[in-house]
């Protein structure tokens, strides 16, 4: 009988050891992911600049006359018929409303966020301005200055589409686009002639050509870049440029009609 109880005790001890009754092993803790490196500051003292013009060659396009008679409030806003802004050639032979931006080559850096708000107005049943550039996530203040209803309808491919009405001189709308996209067309579902374009980029190096067809991209780190010029009618073209510290270099584009 005594041998029976001894055998039973040995078996119990073996069972305790097999079920973890012995020395516990220390569990390996999962390591936290390494923090992302801090963004390198922009060295303004060594920043470079790219300037240029967007020229036009060939027969100057004839701007189409816009008929606003279907909405008397729109027609009354103008003393002369309005012209399409699809292709506007300046007096100096350059193109207006061309979006110029750094498409590639920038270092992997978190650029300072934009602090200002960009305005898009509906005035005289036309979008003002016809083309604008914003940073991803930057506020766009949409205003209706007209005595008639409008309907703002951007048509992005990678950003969220929205379609909202705005009453005459109604409250301003604040909108943003979260992702880079060049370009986003904007239309008005009430007035089919109303068109605008918005270029959304992740950095501050972009410009829209105006009455002189010129652009300036300043504050660039030294490096080699791909610069793109985008026009709604004539398409897009690219050029590569390399800039050293404190260097200013000209890059010109020419679209043909």
KOLLO-878302 format. One record per residue (C-alpha): residue number from 1; residue in one letter; x, y, z. Coordinates in nm, 3 decimals. Each point is the difference from the previous one (the first is absolute). Layout:
! KOLLO-878302
<nr:NUM&rest:a&east:X&north:Y&up:Z>
...
END
This chain:
! KOLLO-878302
<nr:1&rest:x&east:0.000&north:0.000&up:0.000>
<nr:2&rest:x&east:0.289&north:0.232&up:0.088>
<nr:3&rest:x&east:0.156&north:-0.057&up:-0.343>
<nr:4&rest:x&east:-0.333&north:0.097&up:-0.158>
<nr:5&rest:x&east:-0.008&north:0.343&up:0.171>
<nr:6&rest:x&east:0.368&north:0.065&up:-0.088>
<nr:7&rest:x&east:-0.066&north:-0.080&up:-0.367>
<nr:8&rest:x&east:-0.306&north:0.227&up:0.002>
<nr:9&rest:x&east:0.204&north:0.293&up:0.139>
<nr:10&rest:x&east:0.270&north:-0.039&up:-0.265>
<nr:11&rest:x&east:-0.261&north:-0.003&up:-0.278>
<nr:12&rest:x&east:-0.164&north:0.317&up:0.139>
<nr:13&rest:x&east:0.334&north:0.180&up:0.006>
<nr:14&rest:x&east:0.069&north:-0.092&up:-0.358>
<nr:15&rest:x&east:-0.343&north:0.129&up:-0.102>
<nr:16&rest:x&east:0.061&north:0.336&up:0.172>
<nr:17&rest:x&east:0.331&north:0.044&up:-0.180>
<nr:18&rest:x&east:-0.159&north:-0.087&up:-0.334>
<nr:19&rest:x&east:-0.281&north:0.256&up:0.055>
<nr:20&rest:x&east:0.232&north:0.286&up:0.079>
<nr:21&rest:x&east:0.042&north:-0.059&up:0.365>
<nr:22&rest:x&east:0.376&north:0.040&up:-0.039>
<nr:23&rest:x&east:0.196&north:0.318&up:-0.071>
<nr:24&rest:x&east:-0.191&north:0.239&up:-0.225>
<nr:25&rest:x&east:0.167&north:0.126&up:-0.316>
<nr:26&rest:x&east:-0.002&north:0.375&up:-0.051>
<nr:27&rest:x&east:-0.221&north:0.098&up:-0.294>
<nr:28&rest:x&east:0.162&north:0.217&up:-0.268>
<nr:29&rest:x&east:-0.174&north:0.333&up:-0.024>
<nr:30&rest:x&east:-0.082&north:0.141&up:-0.344>
<nr:31&rest:x&east:0.220&north:0.294&up:-0.081>
<nr:32&rest:x&east:-0.169&north:0.331&up:-0.083>
<nr:33&rest:x&east:0.052&north:0.118&up:-0.359>
<nr:34&rest:x&east:0.279&north:0.250&up:-0.042>
<nr:35&rest:x&east:-0.113&north:0.360&up:-0.017>
<nr:36&rest:x&east:0.017&north:0.164&up:-0.341>
<nr:37&rest:x&east:0.304&north:0.227&up:-0.038>
<nr:38&rest:x&east:-0.064&north:0.368&up:0.049>
<nr:39&rest:x&east:-0.042&north:0.198&up:-0.318>
<nr:40&rest:x&east:0.314&north:0.179&up:-0.110>
<nr:41&rest:x&east:-0.041&north:0.378&up:0.014>
<nr:42&rest:x&east:-0.002&north:0.196&up:-0.324>
<nr:43&rest:x&east:0.334&north:0.174&up:-0.048>
<nr:44&rest:x&east:-0.121&north:0.338&up:-0.126>
<nr:45&rest:x&east:0.355&north:0.131&up:-0.021>
<nr:46&rest:x&east:0.083&north:-0.252&up:-0.275>
<nr:47&rest:x&east:-0.341&north:-0.009&up:-0.170>
<nr:48&rest:x&east:-0.018&north:0.016&up:-0.379>
<nr:49&rest:x&east:-0.254&north:0.158&up:-0.237>
<nr:50&rest:x&east:-0.147&north:-0.107&up:-0.332>
<nr:51&rest:x&east:-0.163&north:0.267&up:-0.215>
<nr:52&rest:x&east:-0.140&north:-0.001&up:-0.350>
<nr:53&rest:x&east:-0.276&north:0.080&up:-0.245>
<nr:54&rest:x&east:-0.260&north:-0.206&up:-0.184>
<nr:55&rest:x&east:0.006&north:0.115&up:-0.363>
<nr:56&rest:x&east:-0.253&north:-0.064&up:-0.276>
<nr:57&rest:x&east:0.079&north:-0.038&up:-0.370>
<nr:58&rest:x&east:-0.222&north:-0.043&up:-0.300>
<nr:59&rest:x&east:-0.336&north:0.149&up:-0.091>
<nr:60&rest:x&east:-0.153&north:0.178&up:0.295>
<nr:61&rest:x&east:-0.322&north:-0.178&up:0.105>
<nr:62&rest:x&east:-0.329&north:0.186&up:-0.028>
<nr:63&rest:x&east:-0.178&north:0.012&up:0.334>
<nr:64&rest:x&east:-0.358&north:-0.124&up:-0.010>
<nr:65&rest:x&east:-0.277&north:0.240&up:0.105>
<nr:66&rest:x&east:-0.201&north:-0.127&up:0.296>
<nr:67&rest:x&east:-0.377&north:0.027&up:-0.022>
<nr:68&rest:x&east:-0.154&north:0.075&up:0.339>
<nr:69&rest:x&east:-0.349&north:0.090&up:-0.124>
<nr:70&rest:x&east:-0.153&north:-0.306&up:0.167>
<nr:71&rest:x&east:0.068&north:0.166&up:0.338>
<nr:72&rest:x&east:-0.088&north:0.374&up:-0.019>
<nr:73&rest:x&east:0.179&north:0.070&up:0.331>
<nr:74&rest:x&east:0.323&north:-0.127&up:-0.157>
<nr:75&rest:x&east:-0.045&north:0.198&up:-0.322>
<nr:76&rest:x&east:-0.073&north:0.322&up:0.192>
<nr:77&rest:x&east:0.330&north:-0.034&up:0.188>
<nr:78&rest:x&east:0.201&north:0.086&up:-0.314>
<nr:79&rest:x&east:0.000&north:0.301&up:-0.229>
<nr:80&rest:x&east:0.169&north:-0.202&up:-0.275>
<nr:81&rest:x&east:-0.025&north:-0.372&up:-0.086>
<nr:82&rest:x&east:0.239&north:-0.221&up:0.197>
<nr:83&rest:x&east:0.261&north:-0.214&up:-0.172>
<nr:84&rest:x&east:0.110&north:-0.356&up:0.075>
<nr:85&rest:x&east:0.322&north:-0.022&up:0.204>
<nr:86&rest:x&east:0.095&north:-0.341&up:-0.139>
<nr:87&rest:x&east:0.298&north:0.143&up:-0.190>
<nr:88&rest:x&east:0.109&north:0.356&up:0.078>
<nr:89&rest:x&east:0.308&north:0.130&up:-0.183>
<nr:90&rest:x&east:0.150&north:0.312&up:0.155>
<nr:91&rest:x&east:0.115&north:0.303&up:-0.198>
<nr:92&rest:x&east:0.364&north:-0.108&up:0.046>
<nr:93&rest:x&east:-0.065&north:-0.339&up:-0.166>
<nr:94&rest:x&east:-0.022&north:-0.202&up:0.320>
<nr:95&rest:x&east:-0.272&north:-0.227&up:0.138>
<nr:96&rest:x&east:-0.213&north:0.092&up:0.296>
<nr:97&rest:x&east:-0.147&north:-0.263&up:0.239>
<nr:98&rest:x&east:0.279&north:-0.254&up:-0.025>
<nr:99&rest:x&east:0.075&north:-0.199&up:0.315>
<nr:100&rest:x&east:0.374&north:-0.042&up:0.057>
<nr:101&rest:x&east:0.128&north:-0.222&up:0.280>
<nr:102&rest:x&east:0.283&north:-0.224&up:0.119>
<nr:103&rest:x&east:-0.124&north:-0.343&up:-0.101>
<nr:104&rest:x&east:0.297&north:-0.206&up:0.121>
<nr:105&rest:x&east:0.341&north:0.026&up:0.168>
<nr:106&rest:x&east:-0.082&north:0.154&up:0.335>
<nr:107&rest:x&east:0.154&north:-0.160&up:0.310>
<nr:108&rest:x&east:-0.222&north:-0.209&up:0.227>
<nr:109&rest:x&east:-0.089&north:0.276&up:0.240>
<nr:110&rest:x&east:-0.300&north:0.125&up:0.193>
<nr:111&rest:x&east:-0.049&north:0.350&up:-0.137>
<nr:112&rest:x&east:-0.148&north:0.265&up:0.233>
<nr:113&rest:x&east:-0.379&north:0.010&up:-0.024>
<nr:114&rest:x&east:-0.168&north:0.286&up:-0.186>
<nr:115&rest:x&east:-0.150&north:0.252&up:0.241>
<nr:116&rest:x&east:-0.197&north:0.217&up:-0.245>
<nr:117&rest:x&east:-0.340&north:-0.060&up:-0.159>
<nr:118&rest:x&east:-0.041&north:-0.002&up:-0.379>
<nr:119&rest:x&east:-0.309&north:0.168&up:-0.147>
<nr:120&rest:x&east:-0.225&north:-0.128&up:-0.280>
<nr:121&rest:x&east:-0.279&north:0.244&up:-0.085>
<nr:122&rest:x&east:-0.302&north:-0.022&up:-0.229>
<nr:123&rest:x&east:-0.035&north:0.349&up:-0.140>
<nr:124&rest:x&east:-0.190&north:0.101&up:-0.312>
<nr:125&rest:x&east:-0.077&north:-0.370&up:-0.044>
<nr:126&rest:x&east:0.369&north:-0.073&up:-0.056>
<nr:127&rest:x&east:0.248&north:-0.174&up:0.230>
<nr:128&rest:x&east:0.261&north:0.241&up:0.133>
<nr:129&rest:x&east:0.277&north:-0.093&up:-0.040>
<nr:130&rest:x&east:-0.026&north:-0.233&up:-0.296>
<nr:131&rest:x&east:0.290&north:-0.205&up:0.137>
<nr:132&rest:x&east:0.157&north:-0.025&up:0.344>
<nr:133&rest:x&east:0.250&north:-0.210&up:0.191>
<nr:134&rest:x&east:-0.026&north:-0.123&up:0.358>
<nr:135&rest:x&east:0.181&north:-0.227&up:0.240>
<nr:136&rest:x&east:-0.153&north:-0.333&up:0.099>
<nr:137&rest:x&east:-0.218&north:0.071&up:0.304>
<nr:138&rest:x&east:0.002&north:0.378&up:-0.052>
<nr:139&rest:x&east:-0.325&north:0.190&up:0.051>
<nr:140&rest:x&east:-0.184&north:0.123&up:-0.309>
<nr:141&rest:x&east:-0.263&north:0.267&up:0.068>
<nr:142&rest:x&east:-0.280&north:-0.024&up:-0.257>
<nr:143&rest:x&east:-0.216&north:0.312&up:-0.038>
<nr:144&rest:x&east:-0.309&north:0.080&up:-0.206>
<nr:145&rest:x&east:0.002&north:0.374&up:-0.073>
<nr:146&rest:x&east:-0.283&north:-0.026&up:-0.252>
<nr:147&rest:x&east:-0.375&north:0.064&up:0.042>
<nr:148&rest:x&east:-0.075&north:-0.349&up:-0.131>
<nr:149&rest:x&east:0.048&north:-0.359&up:0.108>
<nr:150&rest:x&east:0.315&north:-0.192&up:-0.086>
<nr:151&rest:x&east:0.102&north:-0.363&up:0.033>
<nr:152&rest:x&east:0.366&north:-0.077&up:0.072>
<nr:153&rest:x&east:0.101&north:-0.340&up:-0.134>
<nr:154&rest:x&east:0.370&north:-0.102&up:-0.003>
<nr:155&rest:x&east:0.076&north:-0.319&up:-0.197>
<nr:156&rest:x&east:0.311&north:-0.154&up:0.159>
<nr:157&rest:x&east:0.133&north:-0.348&up:-0.076>
<nr:158&rest:x&east:0.192&north:-0.072&up:0.322>
<nr:159&rest:x&east:-0.163&north:0.244&up:0.243>
<nr:160&rest:x&east:-0.355&north:-0.006&up:0.133>
<nr:161&rest:x&east:-0.255&north:0.141&up:-0.242>
<nr:162&rest:x&east:-0.257&north:0.246&up:0.133>
<nr:163&rest:x&east:-0.291&north:0.183&up:-0.154>
<nr:164&rest:x&east:-0.168&north:0.279&up:0.196>
<nr:165&rest:x&east:-0.235&north:0.287&up:-0.076>
<nr:166&rest:x&east:0.068&north:0.352&up:0.122>
<nr:167&rest:x&east:-0.281&north:0.259&up:0.018>
<nr:168&rest:x&east:0.039&north:0.363&up:-0.114>
<nr:169&rest:x&east:0.256&north:0.174&up:0.222>
<nr:170&rest:x&east:-0.034&north:-0.294&up:0.240>
<nr:171&rest:x&east:0.235&north:-0.120&up:0.271>
<nr:172&rest:x&east:0.355&north:-0.077&up:-0.105>
<nr:173&rest:x&east:0.106&north:-0.363&up:-0.026>
<nr:174&rest:x&east:0.338&north:-0.123&up:0.127>
<nr:175&rest:x&east:0.131&north:-0.304&up:-0.189>
<nr:176&rest:x&east:0.325&north:-0.199&up:-0.027>
<nr:177&rest:x&east:0.149&north:-0.271&up:-0.217>
<nr:178&rest:x&east:0.199&north:-0.257&up:0.194>
<nr:179&rest:x&east:0.217&north:-0.146&up:-0.278>
<nr:180&rest:x&east:0.228&north:0.131&up:-0.270>
<nr:181&rest:x&east:-0.177&north:0.025&up:-0.335>
<nr:182&rest:x&east:0.088&north:0.201&up:-0.311>
<nr:183&rest:x&east:-0.253&north:0.110&up:-0.118>
<nr:184&rest:x&east:-0.356&north:0.000&up:0.138>
<nr:185&rest:x&east:-0.265&north:0.150&up:-0.233>
<nr:186&rest:x&east:-0.284&north:0.191&up:0.163>
<nr:187&rest:x&east:-0.338&north:0.065&up:-0.161>
<nr:188&rest:x&east:-0.336&north:0.152&up:0.088>
<nr:189&rest:x&east:-0.297&north:-0.227&up:-0.066>
<nr:190&rest:x&east:-0.226&north:0.305&up:-0.038>
<nr:191&rest:x&east:0.216&north:0.195&up:-0.248>
<nr:192&rest:x&east:0.187&north:-0.233&up:-0.238>
<nr:193&rest:x&east:0.246&north:0.265&up:-0.121>
<nr:194&rest:x&east:0.149&north:0.044&up:0.348>
<nr:195&rest:x&east:0.334&north:-0.184&up:0.030>
<nr:196&rest:x&east:0.298&north:0.015&up:0.228>
<nr:197&rest:x&east:0.304&north:-0.216&up:0.076>
<nr:198&rest:x&east:0.171&north:-0.071&up:0.331>
<nr:199&rest:x&east:0.351&north:-0.143&up:0.033>
<nr:200&rest:x&east:0.061&north:-0.178&up:0.331>
<nr:201&rest:x&east:0.359&north:-0.077&up:0.102>
<nr:202&rest:x&east:0.183&north:-0.122&up:0.312>
<nr:203&rest:x&east:0.260&north:0.278&up:0.001>
<nr:204&rest:x&east:0.020&north:0.379&up:-0.054>
<nr:205&rest:x&east:0.179&north:-0.002&up:-0.337>
<nr:206&rest:x&east:-0.267&north:0.090&up:-0.254>
<nr:207&rest:x&east:-0.136&north:0.301&up:-0.188>
<nr:208&rest:x&east:-0.273&north:0.106&up:-0.242>
<nr:209&rest:x&east:0.103&north:0.224&up:-0.289>
<nr:210&rest:x&east:-0.175&north:0.336&up:-0.024>
<nr:211&rest:x&east:-0.002&north:0.295&up:-0.239>
<nr:212&rest:x&east:0.375&north:-0.022&up:-0.065>
<nr:213&rest:x&east:0.017&north:-0.380&up:-0.034>
<nr:214&rest:x&east:0.278&north:-0.018&up:0.258>
<nr:215&rest:x&east:0.054&north:-0.225&up:0.301>
<nr:216&rest:x&east:0.239&north:-0.020&up:0.295>
<nr:217&rest:x&east:0.076&north:-0.303&up:0.217>
<nr:218&rest:x&east:0.217&north:0.117&up:0.287>
<nr:219&rest:x&east:0.135&north:-0.159&up:0.317>
<nr:220&rest:x&east:0.107&north:-0.323&up:-0.172>
<nr:221&rest:x&east:0.267&north:-0.219&up:0.159>
<nr:222&rest:x&east:0.294&north:-0.062&up:-0.235>
<nr:223&rest:x&east:-0.075&north:-0.298&up:-0.224>
<nr:224&rest:x&east:-0.131&north:-0.126&up:-0.333>
<nr:225&rest:x&east:-0.371&north:0.044&up:-0.070>
<nr:226&rest:x&east:-0.268&north:-0.076&up:-0.252>
<nr:227&rest:x&east:-0.208&north:0.313&up:-0.067>
<nr:228&rest:x&east:-0.340&north:-0.045&up:-0.164>
<nr:229&rest:x&east:-0.211&north:0.262&up:-0.175>
<nr:230&rest:x&east:-0.369&north:-0.099&up:-0.032>
<nr:231&rest:x&east:-0.254&north:0.174&up:-0.222>
<nr:232&rest:x&east:-0.367&north:-0.097&up:-0.034>
<nr:233&rest:x&east:-0.003&north:0.015&up:-0.381>
<nr:234&rest:x&east:0.359&north:-0.066&up:-0.105>
<nr:235&rest:x&east:0.085&north:-0.275&up:0.248>
<nr:236&rest:x&east:0.316&north:-0.040&up:0.210>
<nr:237&rest:x&east:0.373&north:0.007&up:-0.062>
<nr:238&rest:x&east:0.301&north:-0.062&up:0.223>
<nr:239&rest:x&east:0.357&north:0.123&up:0.032>
<nr:240&rest:x&east:0.282&north:-0.105&up:0.229>
<nr:241&rest:x&east:0.211&north:0.256&up:0.178>
<nr:242&rest:x&east:0.289&north:-0.023&up:0.245>
<nr:243&rest:x&east:0.061&north:0.282&up:0.244>
<nr:244&rest:x&east:0.288&north:0.050&up:0.239>
<nr:245&rest:x&east:-0.008&north:0.184&up:0.333>
<nr:246&rest:x&east:-0.108&north:0.363&up:-0.036>
<nr:247&rest:x&east:-0.030&north:-0.041&up:-0.377>
<nr:248&rest:x&east:-0.276&north:0.154&up:-0.212>
<nr:249&rest:x&east:-0.072&north:-0.173&up:-0.328>
<nr:250&rest:x&east:-0.248&north:0.069&up:-0.282>
<nr:251&rest:x&east:-0.223&north:-0.270&up:-0.147>
<nr:252&rest:x&east:-0.232&north:0.105&up:-0.284>
<nr:253&rest:x&east:-0.284&north:-0.193&up:-0.161>
<nr:254&rest:x&east:-0.164&north:0.043&up:-0.340>
<nr:255&rest:x&east:-0.341&north:-0.132&up:-0.100>
<nr:256&rest:x&east:-0.099&north:-0.005&up:-0.365>
<nr:257&rest:x&east:-0.345&north:0.077&up:-0.129>
END
